[in-house]
Amino acid sequence: TNSVINPALPAFPNTPLPAGDKGDPVKAKQMLQDAGLTLPVKITVAYRKSDTMDKVFSGLKAGWDAGGFDTQLDGFAANYYATIQSPASATKYDAMWAGWGADYPSASTDIPPLLDSRINITAGGSGQDYGYFDNADFNKGIDAAILISDQAAREKAWGDLDTQAVTKYFAIVPLIVDKFVFVHGSKVVGAFVNGAYTGYYDPATISIKS
């Protein structure tokens, strides 16, 4: 994906990535060299370990290494989020995998929870702002978006902030969008996936045939 915002939400900006969907390892190497760095640039990346994620990050490592990095992977499952939110992770890791989902169909439940430094960063850690992104202009944009009364205009403003985060500030690297498949037995009735209820079955409508 190319956005922090899920494509199912009205704010999804569908922002073109600077180097396209496949990246540009040659240009990436050149940018690192132009910055005065010696290649390969060592980075350490944390991810939540599983058989599937081991394969995912092995593939990501191959792409990052082709772009001039020496990617060291640190996969672990126990206390994963507590670990990457701790102050020690700010110096231990250069990037950390994390997942997020909108609580209801508005990107107001995406952008501020993930990228507003004022509600995330404390002496105790990063909150959901794992990369310690702290930008005064971006925070002003959050404040302005919250005050927009027109829904369509407000969601567009969230989409614009998403685009800034991904392509201007490089505060976050979008990777995947999960798609859920819901099934139920033949005697279950009222199984309704409520988009305003985090996209899961609404327990208020479900019952069983007698």
C-alpha positions, 0 to 999 in steps of 0.5 A: 500500500502507499497510505497509512489510511485504509483504502476502504475509508473516504480519506484514502488519498492513493498517494503515488510513491516517489519511486513507484511500487517497486522502488529504485535501488540505484537511486536509493544508493545514490541518495545515501552516498550524496548524504555522505554515508558509507555503503552499506548503511547498517540498520536494525529493524524490529518485527513481530516474529511468526513463520509468515512474518519471517518470510515477509521480512526476509523479502523486505531485507532483500529489497532494502539491502539492494538499495544500499542498506545492511539490514539486520532483522530482530524478530521477536514475539514476546512483549513486542509492542511494549518493547518497541514503545520503550525509550530504549528502542529509540536507539536500538532500532532504526525501524519497527513494524507495527499494525493499526486499524481505524476504530470507525470510518474516519481517518481521525482514528488513524492520523492523530493516534499514530503521528500526533507527538503531543498525545504519544511521546512521553518520558516513558516512551513513544506511544503509537508514534514509534519513530518519535515523529515530532513536527509542529507544522504537522501537529497544526495540520491535525488541529486544523483538520479536527475543526473542519465541520464538513465531513468530505473536506475533513476527510480530505484534510486527513488524506492530505496529512497522510500524503505529507507523512509518507512523501514529505516527512517520511515519518512512516513506511506503509507496507500492507493492508489486511483483508478480513474474511468472515464466516459463520454457520447456517444457524447464525442469523444477524451476522452483520459486519459493522463498518462503524464498529471497527469492521467486525461482527456487531454482537448486538445483532447476532443470534442463533436459530432455535 
